[in-house]
Protein backbone atom coordinates (compact mmCIF):
# COMPACT_ATOMS: atom_id res chain seq x y z
CA UNK A 1 0.00 0.00 0.00
CA UNK A 2 1.30 3.44 -0.85
CA UNK A 3 0.45 6.99 0.09
CA UNK A 4 -0.99 8.49 -3.10
CA UNK A 5 0.50 11.90 -2.30
CA UNK A 6 4.11 10.76 -1.94
CA UNK A 7 4.26 7.31 -3.58
CA UNK A 8 6.02 6.01 -0.45
CA UNK A 9 4.91 2.79 1.23
CA UNK A 10 2.66 3.38 4.21
CA UNK A 11 4.27 2.14 7.42
CA UNK A 12 2.27 0.43 10.14
CA UNK A 13 3.04 1.60 13.66
CA UNK A 14 3.38 -1.40 15.97
CA UNK A 15 1.86 -2.53 18.24
CA UNK A 16 -1.61 -2.05 16.78
CA UNK A 17 -4.93 -3.69 16.11
CA UNK A 18 -4.70 -5.35 12.70
CA UNK A 19 -7.72 -6.60 10.73
CA UNK A 20 -7.34 -9.58 8.42
CA UNK A 21 -9.43 -11.39 5.84
CA UNK A 22 -8.63 -14.94 4.78
CA UNK A 23 -10.42 -16.27 1.69
CA UNK A 24 -10.47 -19.93 0.82
CA UNK A 25 -12.49 -22.86 -0.46
CA UNK A 26 -15.47 -23.54 1.82
CA UNK A 27 -15.09 -26.50 4.13
CA UNK A 28 -16.24 -27.41 7.64
CA UNK A 29 -12.72 -26.98 9.08
CA UNK A 30 -11.61 -23.80 7.26
CA UNK A 31 -12.50 -21.39 10.08
CA UNK A 32 -10.82 -23.58 12.73
CA UNK A 33 -7.68 -23.83 10.57
CA UNK A 34 -7.53 -20.03 10.31
CA UNK A 35 -8.09 -19.58 14.06
CA UNK A 36 -5.46 -22.14 15.08
CA UNK A 37 -2.88 -20.72 12.66
CA UNK A 38 -3.44 -17.16 13.85
CA UNK A 39 -3.37 -18.21 17.52
CA UNK A 40 -0.01 -19.92 16.96
CA UNK A 41 1.55 -16.51 16.21
CA UNK A 42 -0.77 -14.32 18.25
CA UNK A 43 -1.57 -16.17 21.51
CA UNK A 44 -3.75 -13.31 22.75
CA UNK A 45 -6.12 -13.63 19.74
CA UNK A 46 -9.64 -13.69 21.21
CA UNK A 47 -11.00 -16.17 18.65
CA UNK A 48 -13.72 -13.86 17.36
CA UNK A 49 -14.36 -14.16 13.65
CA UNK A 50 -16.99 -13.17 11.13
CA UNK A 51 -17.72 -15.53 8.25
CA UNK A 52 -19.08 -14.65 4.82
CA UNK A 53 -19.68 -17.04 1.94
CA UNK A 54 -19.57 -16.36 -1.77
CA UNK A 55 -22.85 -16.30 -3.66
CA UNK A 56 -22.53 -19.95 -4.70
CA UNK A 57 -20.98 -20.97 -1.31
CA UNK A 58 -17.80 -22.19 -3.03
CA UNK A 59 -15.61 -19.72 -1.11
CA UNK A 60 -15.54 -18.61 2.48
CA UNK A 61 -14.07 -15.43 3.96
CA UNK A 62 -12.93 -15.35 7.57
CA UNK A 63 -12.62 -11.86 9.04
CA UNK A 64 -10.67 -11.33 12.26
CA UNK A 65 -8.56 -8.83 14.16
CA UNK A 66 -5.41 -9.35 16.18
CA UNK A 67 -3.12 -7.20 18.27
CA UNK A 68 -0.07 -7.16 15.99
CA UNK A 69 3.30 -6.59 17.59
CA UNK A 70 5.61 -6.54 14.56
CA UNK A 71 5.91 -6.82 10.81
CA UNK A 72 7.68 -10.16 11.32
CA UNK A 73 4.67 -11.51 13.23
CA UNK A 74 2.33 -10.57 10.36
CA UNK A 75 4.71 -12.08 7.81
CA UNK A 76 4.76 -15.39 9.69
CA UNK A 77 0.96 -15.48 9.98
CA UNK A 78 0.54 -14.78 6.25
CA UNK A 79 3.14 -17.42 5.32
CA UNK A 80 1.59 -20.09 7.54
CA UNK A 81 -1.93 -19.40 6.30
CA UNK A 82 -0.80 -19.65 2.68
CA UNK A 83 0.71 -23.11 3.28
CA UNK A 84 -2.81 -24.57 3.25
CA UNK A 85 -4.08 -25.34 -0.27
CA UNK A 86 -7.59 -24.24 0.73
CA UNK A 87 -6.40 -20.66 1.30
CA UNK A 88 -6.67 -18.52 -1.82
CA UNK A 89 -5.89 -15.05 -0.51
CA UNK A 90 -4.86 -13.35 2.74
CA UNK A 91 -5.53 -9.64 3.12
N, C-alpha and C positions, 0 to 999 in steps of 0.2 A: 504494500500500500504506500502511496506517495502523497505528499502534500501538493495539491495542484498549483499552489502559488510559487513554490520553490523547486519542485521536482526532486526533493530530497525524501528519502524513506522516512516514514513516521515512526518514531521510537515509542515503545511502550515503557512506561515508568513502573518498575516493579518495586514492591509487591502490589498486586491489583486484582480486582475481580475480572475474570476473563470468561466470556461466553463462547461456547463452542457448538457446532452443529456437525453431526456425523451422519452421513447418508450411506445406506447400504441396501442390499437385497433383503426383503422382509423375511424374517424367520422368528420362531418362538424364542430363540436365545440371543438375538441381536442386541437387545437393550442390556441384558445382563453382561454380555461380552464387553460392551462399551463401558458400563459402570465399573466392572472389575479392572479393566485396563487403566481407566482414569484413576481409580483408587490406588492402584499400584504406585503411581507417581505423585499423587496428591492425596495422602492419607486422610486429610481433613475434609475431603469431598463429602457433602451431606447426602448424596445419593438421589437428590431430586432431579427428575428429568421430565421433559415434555415430549410426547411422541406424535408425529404426524406421518400419515401414509400418503403415497402418491394416489392419483385418481384411480388407477387400476390395482392398487395395493401391492404392486411389484416391489416398490421401494419404501423404505422406512427412514425417517429422519429422527434422530435423537438430539434434543436440545438440552444443554446443561451449562452450568457455570461453576468455575472453580476459583480458588484463591491462588493465583499464579505467583510464584516467587522468583522465577528467572526465565530467561529465554531458553536456556538449556532444558529446563523442566518441560516447557511447551514442546520443544523439539522432540524430546523423548516420548511424550504422549502421542504426538502426531505419528512418529515412526512406528510405535507399537500398534497403534490403531490400524495403520495401513498394512501391517503384516497379515491381517485377516483378509482372505479373498472376498468375503462378503462386503467389506468396506469399499465404497466407490469414491468417496470424497470426504475430506475433513476440512472444515472451515472454522 
